[in-house]
Amino acid sequence: MMKTIILFSILFSSMIFGQEKNQYADIYFSSKCCGTPSEEKLVSFLKNFKTQHKIKNIFVYNVCCRGEEGEYSIIIDMRSFSSNEKIKLKEGLKKTQLAYNEVYKKSREGSIMITYLDDLEAVPYQKKIGKRKIMKF
C-alpha cells in the first residue's frame, strides 16, 4: 500500500511540475524612430514552416499597444507542437530575427526581439491588450 501511495505521488507531482516550459514565442516588433518593420518575413516563414512540417494550424495572437510608435507583438502558440517542431521553429525564428535585424542596421525601421513564455499572463502590457486577434496560418 505504501509503495502505491509513493508511486502515485511521484506520478502526480511529475504531471503538475513536469509541464513543458516555453509554450509561446513572443516576437516583439520594436521601433527605431520611424515605425515598426513589416511582418512579411515572419508570415512567409510561418507559412513555409506549416507546409514543411505538415502542421494543420498555427495559432498566432496579435498583441497591440506595446509602445508609443506602434510597437506590437505576435505571439505564436506552440502548445500543440512536438518537441522537434518546437526546436525547428525556434531555429527558424532565430534566422528570421537575424534577417530582420540586418535590415535594421541599414534602415530606419525597427527590429524584432524574441522571447519565450510559459503562459500568456507573462505578456508585458497585459492590461492594455484587451481582446487578442487570433490568426490562423
ChimeraX attribute file (.defattr): number of C-alpha atoms within 10 A of each C-alpha:
attribute: neighborCount
match mode: 1-to-1
recipient: residues
	/A:1	6
	/A:2	7
	/A:3	8
	/A:4	9
	/A:5	10
	/A:6	11
	/A:7	11
	/A:8	12
	/A:9	12
	/A:10	11
	/A:11	12
	/A:12	12
	/A:13	10
	/A:14	11
	/A:15	11
	/A:16	8
	/A:17	8
	/A:18	10
	/A:19	10
	/A:20	10
	/A:21	11
	/A:22	16
	/A:23	19
	/A:24	22
	/A:25	24
	/A:26	25
	/A:27	21
	/A:28	19
	/A:29	24
	/A:30	21
	/A:31	21
	/A:32	15
	/A:33	10
	/A:34	12
	/A:35	17
	/A:36	21
	/A:37	22
	/A:38	13
	/A:39	12
	/A:40	9
	/A:41	13
	/A:42	18
	/A:43	12
	/A:44	12
	/A:45	15
	/A:46	19
	/A:47	15
	/A:48	13
	/A:49	18
	/A:50	16
	/A:51	12
	/A:52	9
	/A:53	11
	/A:54	9
	/A:55	14
	/A:56	10
	/A:57	13
	/A:58	18
	/A:59	16
	/A:60	22
	/A:61	19
	/A:62	17
	/A:63	25
	/A:64	18
	/A:65	15
	/A:66	18
	/A:67	12
	/A:68	9
	/A:69	14
	/A:70	14
	/A:71	20
	/A:72	21
	/A:73	23
	/A:74	22
	/A:75	23
	/A:76	22
	/A:77	20
	/A:78	18
	/A:79	16
	/A:80	13
	/A:81	14
	/A:82	10
	/A:83	12
	/A:84	9
	/A:85	16
	/A:86	18
	/A:87	12
	/A:88	14
	/A:89	21
	/A:90	15
	/A:91	12
	/A:92	16
	/A:93	18
	/A:94	14
	/A:95	13
	/A:96	17
	/A:97	18
	/A:98	15
	/A:99	15
	/A:100	22
	/A:101	18
	/A:102	12
	/A:103	14
	/A:104	18
	/A:105	11
	/A:106	8
	/A:107	12
	/A:108	15
	/A:109	20
	/A:110	21
	/A:111	23
	/A:112	23
	/A:113	15
	/A:114	17
	/A:115	12
	/A:116	17
	/A:117	18
	/A:118	15
	/A:119	14
	/A:120	15
	/A:121	10
	/A:122	10
	/A:123	18
	/A:124	12
	/A:125	14
	/A:126	13
	/A:127	8
	/A:128	11
	/A:129	14
	/A:130	11
	/A:131	10
	/A:132	11
	/A:133	13
	/A:134	16
	/A:135	13
	/A:136	11
	/A:137	17
